[in-house]
Amino acid sequence: MTKPIHIKSTSFQSADCDEIVLRPGKKSRLVFKPMLVANKKNQNASVKGTFVYQVKGLNESWDDYKTLDLSQLKKGEWIKLEIKSEELLNLTLQLKDLYKIYSEIGILSGERDVIVTDSNISNILVELLNSKENLKKLIEKGGVDLIHSAIEWIGNTDQTEEIIEKLSELKASNIGKVNSILGLSQLKKVYEIWTQNKTNPDEEFWQKLIKEYSWTISQVFSFPIVILDKKAYLGGKEITNQHGNIIDFVYKNELTNNTILVEIKTPMSKIIGPKYRGNAYSLDKEITGAINQLLNYKDELQKSYYNLARGENSDYKVFNPRCLLIVGNLENEELNNNQMKSFDLFRNDQRNIDIISFDEFYRKVDYLIKILENELEF
């Protein structure tokens, strides 16, 4: 099995690859700098490159050494570059790997390490992994990072049908346990982010977090929901193309396709305002302002639905949509009994808007963690 080849895309149609050292030396060396290219005229001609002499600099790095600009050659002048047989064989074998990489995965954006395996590596791996004792030794030597790499590969591979077919051969109890372990790891990751950022006042940070882990919103409702859009336009623009309504998230009920509007504030947003009279407290203007904003979004969506959805065949519906507001942190405010009572009375009287604080929201995540831990007997 060859060593990993580092590939870095330079455009949608090209990518730089590791230098191929043809003639090593202590102070100077000859290398070939290959590049993968999307050759539209000939897909098989997918590699080009340059021969370069390099010298070792003061910081021990290899620097290109330019002795002659070939474009400046005059009539009658010429150069000679001899490639020895071993060097040519090395170049040919490594170029063969690059052609194989391009034929199988093309040019992917970003940076990545790619391993080109020997033709018989599949049989070797099957024999290795079919033994529980071998698997145990493999994990002991390689650590749990091997599991992480395997899961990451499954998530990125194009061999989805083959993987599903193989997983279907597993016992239901084993699949259930794996799902619980994966779910638990994601829940713990989300909860850790929450505990480390309770005082973060950046609204965009919380919106990005909810977007990345959008399934957490489904814990608030008793029916299955999925994200429909983020920063969604709900209508309301004037003829000057101004004053459009943009909401943080739009979800929908997976079964009925009815929409749910979600507005995200921050844990640092205040919940309770000043005392109004007796034991009654007003809610902070952040809460009342966000509620009016949500109601305005809902009203505009209902008015603009047929223009936005382009008729009744849309994959979402607007039947008196529910609204969710995530705002504040009850733990931060240390509310007394009367303040908590005022807050609960207010939000429980809201017919179409669910109001939940960030600490309540992530407490639900914590409960799920404990349930899964008990199931897995941690």
C-alpha positions in Angstrom: 0.0 0.0 0.0 1.4 3.4 -1.0 1.8 6.4 1.3 -1.0 9.1 1.4 -0.9 11.6 -1.4 -1.7 15.2 -0.4 -4.0 17.0 -2.9 -5.0 20.6 -2.8 -7.4 22.1 -5.3 -6.4 25.3 -7.0 -9.6 25.7 -9.0 -12.6 23.6 -10.0 -10.5 22.2 -12.8 -7.1 21.7 -11.2 -5.3 20.5 -8.1 -1.7 20.5 -6.9 -0.2 17.2 -5.7 2.8 16.2 -3.6 6.1 16.7 -5.3 7.7 13.5 -6.6 11.3 13.3 -5.6 13.2 11.8 -8.5 16.8 12.5 -7.6 17.3 13.0 -3.8 20.4 14.8 -2.4 21.6 16.5 0.8 21.8 20.0 -0.6 20.0 19.7 -4.0 17.5 17.5 -5.6 15.4 17.0 -8.8 11.6 16.8 -8.3 8.5 16.6 -10.5 5.6 18.8 -9.5 2.4 17.1 -10.7 -1.0 18.7 -11.2 -4.3 17.1 -11.7 -6.3 18.8 -14.5 -9.8 18.4 -15.9 -8.9 18.0 -19.5 -12.1 18.4 -21.5 -10.6 17.3 -24.7 -9.2 14.1 -23.3 -10.3 12.9 -19.9 -7.5 10.3 -19.9 -4.9 13.1 -20.1 -5.5 14.2 -16.5 -2.0 14.9 -15.2 0.6 17.6 -16.2 3.6 18.9 -14.4 7.0 20.5 -14.2 10.6 19.2 -13.6 12.3 21.5 -11.0 15.7 21.5 -9.4 15.6 22.5 -5.7 18.2 23.6 -3.2 18.0 23.5 0.6 17.6 26.9 2.1 18.8 28.3 5.4 15.6 27.2 7.2 16.1 23.6 5.9 13.2 24.0 3.4 13.5 23.1 -0.2 13.4 26.1 -2.6 13.1 26.0 -6.4 16.3 26.8 -8.1 16.0 28.7 -11.3 19.1 28.6 -13.5 17.6 29.2 -16.9 14.4 30.6 -18.2 13.6 28.4 -21.2 11.5 31.0 -22.8 14.7 33.1 -23.2 16.5 30.4 -25.3 18.0 31.8 -28.5 18.4 30.1 -31.8 21.1 27.4 -31.6 20.9 27.1 -27.8 19.5 24.0 -26.1 19.4 22.1 -22.8 19.6 18.5 -21.8 17.8 16.9 -18.9 18.7 13.2 -18.4 16.3 11.0 -16.4 17.8 7.8 -15.2 16.0 4.5 -15.6 15.2 4.1 -11.8 14.0 7.7 -11.7 11.8 7.2 -14.7 10.3 4.1 -13.2 9.5 5.9 -9.9 7.9 8.7 -11.9 5.8 6.3 -14.0 4.5 4.4 -11.0 3.6 7.5 -9.0 1.9 9.1 -12.1 -0.1 5.9 -12.4 -1.5 6.5 -8.9 -2.4 10.1 -9.9 -4.3 9.0 -13.0 -6.1 6.4 -10.8 -7.1 9.1 -8.3 -8.5 11.4 -11.0 -10.4 8.6 -12.7 -12.1 7.5 -9.4 -12.7 10.8 -7.6 -11.9 13.6 -10.0 -11.0 17.0 -8.5 -12.6 17.7 -5.1 -12.5 21.1 -3.5 -10.2 21.8 -0.5 -7.3 19.7 0.8 -7.2 16.0 1.5 -5.0 13.0 1.8 -5.7 10.1 -0.6 -4.4 6.6 -0.3 -4.2 4.5 -3.4 -4.4 0.8 -2.4 -2.8 -2.2 -3.9 -5.1 -4.4 -6.0 -5.3 -7.1 -3.3 -5.8 -4.8 -0.3 -9.6 -5.5 -0.3 -9.1 -9.2 0.3 -6.5 -8.5 3.0 -8.9 -6.2 4.8 -11.9 -8.6 4.6 -9.7 -11.3 6.1 -8.5 -9.0 8.8 -11.9 -7.5 9.8 -13.7 -10.9 9.8 -11.9 -11.8 13.0 -13.1 -10.3 16.3 -9.7 -10.9 17.8 -8.0 -9.0 14.9 -10.5 -6.2 15.3 -9.7 -6.0 19.0 -6.0 -5.8 18.4 -6.5 -3.2 15.6 -8.5 -0.9 18.0 -5.9 -1.4 20.8 -3.1 -0.4 18.4 -4.8 2.3 16.5 -7.1 3.7 19.1 -10.6 5.0 18.7 -9.4 7.4 16.0 -9.8 4.4 13.6 -13.5 4.4 14.4 -13.7 8.1 13.8 -12.0 7.7 10.4 -14.3 4.8 9.4 -17.4 6.8 10.2 -16.1 9.8 8.4 -15.4 7.7 5.4 -18.9 6.2 5.5 -20.3 9.8 5.5 -18.2 10.9 2.5 -18.2 7.8 0.3 -20.3 7.4 -2.8 -20.8 3.7 -2.2 -24.1 4.3 -0.3 -26.1 1.4 -1.7 -23.3 -1.1 -0.9 -23.0 0.2 2.6 -26.8 0.1 3.2 -26.9 -3.5 1.9 -24.2 -4.6 4.3 -25.7 -2.8 7.3 -29.0 -4.5 6.6 -27.3 -7.8 7.4 -26.6 -6.7 10.9 -28.9 -7.5 13.8 -31.4 -4.8 14.7 -30.1 -4.7 18.2 -26.6 -4.0 17.0 -27.8 -1.2 14.7 -29.9 0.3 17.4 -26.9 0.4 19.8 -24.7 2.0 17.1 -27.4 4.6 16.5 -27.6 5.3 20.2 -23.9 5.7 20.5 -23.7 8.1 17.5 -26.7 10.1 18.8 -25.2 10.3 22.2 -21.9 11.6 20.8 -23.7 14.4 18.9 -25.9 15.3 21.9 -22.8 15.6 24.1 -21.0 17.7 21.6 -24.0 20.1 21.4 -24.3 20.3 25.2 -20.6 21.0 25.6 -20.9 23.9 23.2 -23.8 25.3 25.2 -21.9 25.0 28.6 -18.9 26.8 27.1 -20.9 29.6 25.5 -23.6 30.5 28.0 -22.6 34.1 28.1 -22.0 34.6 24.3 -24.1 37.6 23.2 -23.5 37.0 19.5 -26.9 36.2 17.9 -25.3 35.0 14.7 -23.3 32.4 16.7 -26.5 30.8 18.1 -28.2 30.9 14.7 -25.3 29.0 13.2 -25.3 26.5 16.0 -29.0 25.8 15.5 -28.5 25.5 11.8 -25.6 22.9 12.2 -27.6 20.9 14.8 -31.1 21.7 13.4 -32.5 18.4 14.8 -32.3 19.8 18.3 -35.4 22.0 17.5 -37.5 18.8 17.1 -37.0 18.1 20.8 -39.3 21.1 21.6 -42.3 19.6 19.7 -44.2 16.3 20.0 -44.2 15.7 16.3 -41.4 15.1 13.7 -40.1 18.3 12.0 -37.3 19.1 9.5 -35.6 22.3 8.5 -37.1 23.9 5.4 -35.0 27.0 5.1 -32.8 29.5 7.0 -32.9 33.3 6.7 -36.1 32.7 4.8 -37.9 35.5 2.9 -41.6 35.6 3.9 -42.7 38.5 1.7 -43.6 42.1 2.5 -41.2 43.9 0.1 -42.4 47.3 -1.1 -42.1 48.5 -4.7 -38.6 49.9 -3.8 -37.5 46.3 -2.9 -37.2 47.3 0.8 -38.6 46.1 4.1 -38.8 42.4 3.3 -39.4 40.0 6.2 -36.5 37.6 6.9 -36.9 35.0 9.6 -34.1 33.0 11.2 -35.5 29.5 10.4 -38.6 27.9 8.8 -39.3 24.3 9.8 -42.1 22.0 8.7 -44.0 19.1 10.1 -42.8 16.0 8.2 -46.2 14.5 8.2 -48.5 17.5 7.4 -46.0 19.8 5.8 -47.3 22.7 7.9 -44.7 25.3 8.6 -43.1 26.4 11.9 -41.4 29.8 12.3 -38.4 29.9 14.6 -36.7 33.1 15.9 -33.4 32.9 17.8 -32.1 35.5 20.1 -29.3 35.0 22.6 -28.9 33.6 26.2 -27.9 37.2 27.2 -31.3 38.6 26.2 -33.3 39.8 29.2 -36.5 38.0 30.0 -38.1 40.0 32.9 -38.5 43.7 33.0 -39.4 46.0 35.9 -42.2 45.4 38.5 -45.5 46.5 37.2 -47.8 46.5 40.2 -48.0 44.3 43.3 -46.4 40.9 42.6 -46.8 41.3 38.8 -43.8 41.9 36.6 -43.5 43.1 33.0 -41.6 41.2 30.5 -38.5 42.8 29.0 -39.0 44.7 25.7 -36.6 42.1 24.0 -39.3 39.4 24.6 -42.3 41.5 23.6 -40.5 42.9 20.6 -39.5 39.4 19.4 -43.1 38.2 19.9 -44.5 41.0 17.8 -41.8 40.3 15.2 -42.8 36.7 15.0 -46.5 37.5 14.7 -45.7 39.9 11.9 -43.7 37.2 10.1 -46.6 34.8 10.5 -49.1 37.3 9.2 -46.9 38.2 6.2 -46.3 34.5 5.4 -50.0 33.8 5.4 -50.7 36.7 3.1 -47.9 35.9 0.7 -48.1 32.1 0.7 -49.5 31.6 -2.8 -47.0 34.0 -4.3 -44.1 32.4 -2.5 -45.2 28.8 -2.9 -46.3 29.1 -6.5 -49.6 27.3 -6.0 -51.0 24.3 -4.1 -48.3 21.9 -5.2 -45.7 23.3 -2.8 -44.0 20.9 -0.4 -45.0 23.2 2.5 -48.3 24.5 3.8 -49.4 27.4 5.9 -52.2 26.4 8.2 -52.1 28.8 11.1 -48.4 28.1 11.6 -46.8 27.6 15.0 -44.0 29.9 16.2 -41.0 29.3 18.4 -38.9 31.9 20.2 -35.7 30.8 21.9 -34.5 33.6 24.1 -32.7 34.4 27.4 -31.3 32.2 30.2 -33.4 31.8 33.4 -30.3 30.7 35.3 -28.6 34.1 34.5 -31.4 36.2 35.8 -32.0 34.3 39.1 -35.7 35.1 39.1 -37.6 35.1 42.3 -41.0 33.3 42.6 -43.1 36.2 41.5 -40.9 37.0 38.5 -41.0 33.3 37.4 -44.7 33.2 37.9 -45.2 36.3 35.7 -43.0 34.8 33.0 -44.8 31.4 33.0 -48.3 33.0 33.1 -47.4 35.2 30.1 -45.9 32.4 27.9 -48.5 29.8 28.8 -51.2 32.2 27.7 -49.7 32.5 24.2 -51.8 30.5 21.8 -49.5 30.2 18.8 -46.1 31.1 20.1 -43.9 28.7 22.2 -41.3 30.6 24.3 -38.4 28.7 25.7 -35.2 29.9 27.3 -31.8 28.7 26.1 -31.1 26.8 29.4 -34.5 25.0 29.1 -33.8 24.2 25.5 -30.4 22.6 26.3 -31.8 21.0 29.4 -33.9 18.8 27.0 -30.6 17.8 25.3 -29.1 16.9 28.7 -32.2 14.7 29.5 -31.7 12.9 26.2 -28.1 12.3 27.1 -29.0 10.7 30.4 -31.7 8.5 28.8 -29.2 7.2 26.2 -26.5 6.7 28.8 -28.9 4.6 30.8 -29.9 2.5 27.8 -26.2 1.9 27.0 -25.5 1.2 30.7 -22.6 3.7 31.0 
